[in-house]
Amino acid sequence: MTRSWVPGADGSGFGADHLPYGVFSVGGGAPRAGVRIGAYTLDLAAALGDDVFAAPTLNPFLARGRPAWAAARSRVIELLTDDARRAEAEPHLVPLDRVRTRLPIEVADYADFYCSLEHATNLGRILRPAEEPLKPNWRHLPVGYHGRAGTVVVSGTPVARPSGQRLPAPPARASSTGPTFAKRLPPGGPGPAPVYGPSVRLDIEAELGFVVGAPSRIGEPVAPGAFPDHVFGVALVNDWSARDIQAWEYVPLGPFGGKSFATSMAAWITPLDALEPARVPGPAQEPPPLPYLARAADWGLDLTLEVRLNGEVIARPPYDRMYWTPDQMLAQLTVTGASLRPGDLYASGTVSGPGPSECGSLIELTRNGAAPLRLTDGTTRAFLDDGDEITVTAATPGGLTLAEVRGMISP
Amino acid sequence: MTRSWVPGADGSGFGADHLPYGVFSVGGGAPRAGVRIGAYTLDLAAALGDDVFAAPTLNPFLARGRPAWAAARSRVIELLTDDARRAEAEPHLVPLDRVRTRLPIEVADYADFYCSLEHATNLGRILRPAEEPLKPNWRHLPVGYHGRAGTVVVSGTPVARPSGQRLPAPPARASSTGPTFAKRLPPGGPGPAPVYGPSVRLDIEAELGFVVGAPSRIGEPVAPGAFPDHVFGVALVNDWSARDIQAWEYVPLGPFGGKSFATSMAAWITPLDALEPARVPGPAQEPPPLPYLARAADWGLDLTLEVRLNGEVIARPPYDRMYWTPDQMLAQLTVTGASLRPGDLYASGTVSGPGPSECGSLIELTRNGAAPLRLTDGTTRAFLDDGDEITVTAATPGGLTLAEVRGMISP
C-alpha cells in the first residue's frame, strides 16, 4: 500500500492508491476539479497549477488522453505521499464536509448495457415468461441502448418519483381477469388500456459506469485492446427504473421515459490505474465472440457491490462475474463507427450474481414483488417507497472502495 | 407573401417568410450564425450586433427562449424587406456558394419517435410477421427511444457504410434452410450464428426533427400546450439505418449500433413562426389519448417530403398524416420528469403515408427488398449501394421549402 501523510487516508478506502477525481465547490465558489484523499479533496488547479482543473467539469482534462492522466496522477501521488511536499500541498486540501460535490462530467452520450447473464435471465423470465429468457443475440454481443444524458445527476441528488403511462394494475399484484382490466379496451387492440399516474413499481439498478476521456473519430471502431486509451475510469451508477412505465412503453424500441427521469452517478471517478490490482479475466464465453469483440487483456474487475436501502444492506452483487467486460462493451458501442466524445458514459447494466442476495435490482430481489424484502424495522418493500434512500458502494479485495452513489425518493 | 429586396429570394422557398437559422464559416474563419435568404446567408452577429450569434452553435441563442427568438426574427425581417435598410444589411449577406455550413446546434440529447401509423404497421409486418403489426401501446403513446447525439452530422457529410454483427444472410434473400444458416449454432440457442461484416441492407429514414431551445427543469413535465415555448423550429433528418444489424441487435432494448453510426440533419433550422401557415389539425386519434397527451393546439404540419436517390424522386411522404403530433412527442418525452436542454433534438420517426410511393424508407418502398426500385438509369435498388446519394426536401402548399438533408454513402 502507498502511504499518505494525509491524516486518516490510509486504510480509508480512499488512500494514495485510489485518488478518484471529482468536481466540487465551496460556498458560493465556482466548481473546480479535485482528487479525493481520505476525508479531503485536493484542489487540483491550485495544487498542480494547471487551469484545466479550474473548469466546471472534468471534460477538458479527460480530453487530453492517457499520457496526461498518468502524468497528473504521478504528480498527485507524489504530493500526497512525500512528507517533504506536505507543506506545499496541505493548504490545498479541503475537508469533504465543507464542499458540495457536483456532477463530475458533462455527460456527452449515455449508453447502458445488459452484461450480467443472471440479470438478463432473471428479467427475461419476469418480463417475458412465455419465452426463452435470453434472446438469441445475448451471448453474441453485449446488448445496449442509449439513455438520456441530460438527466444523469450526481450522487445525493433527490429523485422525484416519476409519473407516466402504465397498465392500471401491476401484473404481479392484480388478477388478470379483474374488472380494472376490462374497463376500457382499445379498438381492435389486445389487453387493457393504460392509465396515467405515479409509478408504483419504482426500482433501482446497481451498475458500474465507465467514463470515456479520449475521443475517437466517426467511422473508426475502437477495438477492445484500445479500451485503456479511451476510458479514463469508473463510477458507480444507479439507473433508476419505473418498472410499470417501462414494461408498457419498451416494445419495440426499448426503455425510454421509464428510465430517462434520472440516472445517478457517483461524485468521484476512480481512474483505471487505481483498479490495476482488481483486474481479473472475464468469465469464459461460449460461443467465443466474433474477433472484433475478442478480449485483448483482462478487464474483468474483482469488485463487490453493496446495495443499502435506508442503511440496511439488501444485496452484494459480484462484479467479477459480469459476462461481457467493459473493453467488449466499448467495442460494441463503436463497431458500426459511432464516435466517442470526452464525457461519454456507458454503464454495465444491473450487476447481478446467482445468489438470492446478489441481485442489483428490487425486481429480482423480490421476484417481481412476489417476495417483498423484510427490513429490520419491520416494514417490507416490493419496490421503493417515498423517502427511501438507496446507497450503492463497492470494494476491491485490496480495500479500495468506490465512491458511493446515493439517492432518496421524493414524492 | 413578404417581399424581400434580396435578389432571387422571393419565390425561392427561402424568402422573407421563411428565414431559417444555421451556422456557417467562410474560408478558415470561425463558425458563426446566419439566416438563410434565397442564395445568401445573413451574418447575424454583424447584422444585428449581438455576440450570441458569434458562437459556433445556435445553442446560446436557442437558450434565450421564444421572446428573444421572436425579436430576432422581427429585426431580420425588417432588415431584409425594408428597402431603406438595404444599404445597411447588404454588406452582411454572404453568397451560399462561398460558405461551408456546419452542424447548427450542439446536440444535447437526441430522441427518435415512431409516429407514422403506416410506417409502424409496415415495419411491424416486416420485422415480426407472425404478430400483430402494431404493439398494444402504439395508439396510446408516441413510442420513442434515445439515439446517439454525438453522431448527428450536418447535411452533406459523407456517411461510411457501417460494419457490425448480423445474421449471415438477409432473410429476404436467403433460404431459411440454406447451408450458411446451419454452419455454426450457438449452444442451446435457437437460430443461426451471426457474422461480422459491412451492412448489406443500408437504409434511410426520412424524418422531421424538432429542435429544442428553451430548457425545462428535471421533474417538471412539459405539457403539449407549452410546445412553442420550448421548441424553436424544425429540420429535416435522415436517420440512416443498417437494417441487418438492427434486426439482430434490437431485442429487447431497441436500436443501437444499427442506427448510431450517423444521423444527418439539415443545415438550416426553420423557426416554428415560419410554419404558421402550414399548421393543420393532427389526425383524429382513437382511443383519445390520456389527458397529459391531449392536444391544446394544431401542431400537425402540412408538409410534403420528397426523397431523391441520386437525384431521382423515389418517394413523396406526406407529413400531415402523422398520427402523433410534435407537441405530443414533447409531452411524452418529458412526462416522467426528463428535463430539456437547449440543443435537444427529437425526430418524428420515418414519415410514411398509405400510398406505395409515400414511404420514407427503402425497407418499405421495396417491401423488404422483395420489390427493388427500378431507377431511370436501368439499375435497381433494394437497399443503398456505395456512392448512392440521398436527398430529402420538403415543401408547404404555400411554397416554403425546408432545407435539404443530404448524404452520400462511402464504402
Interface residues (C-beta under 8 A of the other chain):
Chain A: A108 D109 A111 Y114 G124 L127 R128 E132 L134 K135 P136 N137 R139 H140 L141 V143 G144 Y145 H146 G147 R148 A149 G150 T151 V153 A160 P162 S163 G164 Q165 R184 P186 P187 G189 P190 G191 A193 P194 V195 Y196 S199 I218 G219 P221 A242 I245 W248 E249 Y250 V251 P252 L253 G254 P255 F256 G257 G258 S260 F261 A262 E286 P287 L290 P291 Y292 Q332 L333 V335 T336 G337 A338 S339 L340 R341 D344
Chain B: A108 D109 A111 Y114 G124 L127 R128 E132 L134 K135 P136 N137 R139 H140 L141 V143 G144 Y145 H146 G147 R148 A149 G150 T151 V153 A160 P162 S163 G164 Q165 R184 P186 P187 G189 P190 G191 A193 P194 V195 Y196 S199 I218 G219 P221 A242 I245 W248 E249 Y250 V251 P252 L253 G254 P255 F256 G257 G258 S260 F261 A262 E286 P287 L290 P291 Y292 Q332 L333 V335 T336 G337 A338 S339 L340 R341 D344
